[in-house]
Amino acid sequence: MMEAGINVKQLLKYIINPALDELSTAFQRDLNTRTARQILVVTAGVESGMGHYVRQLGNGPALNIYQMEKWVYEDDWKRVTDWIERKKLDIPDYGLLKAQYADAEWTIRDNFAATVAARLHYWLVPHALPEAGNVEKIWLY
């Protein structure tokens, strides 16, 4: 039997909401939607037992509470930084963020960074997020 992971209410209050609020401000668009929060909670629940595991079992490559593989993280981060530079967004402390988030291993130690990475991953998916509350579509997304 798996031990309990992160309390969902605390995950939302102290990690997901602040991370998505910060992203929304930096990217000048609403990335903190009900659907985004639901997808992140479902992902953490399914992939890591709600944060019980921060590295994939059996020497697999996935990292953090969302179990992102390093190559996915690095590809997403390159696409996001290219987008930021093309749009010439004025993001506070961008150089510091760029240095900090360049290392996928960092997300094991920092659930805030992992949440930023996971939300940006879903933002990069070419399909729109499903409707909030549609459990089946969120599950399949």
Salt bridges, closest charged atoms under 4 A:
GLU74 OE2 - LYS70 NZ 3.93
ASP75 OD2 - ARG79 NH1 3.70
ASP76 OD1 - ARG79 NH1 3.86
ASP76 OD2 - HIS121 ND1 2.56
ASP82 OD2 - LYS78 NZ 2.83
GLU85 OE2 - LYS98 NZ 2.89
GLU105 OE1 - ARG55 NH2 2.85
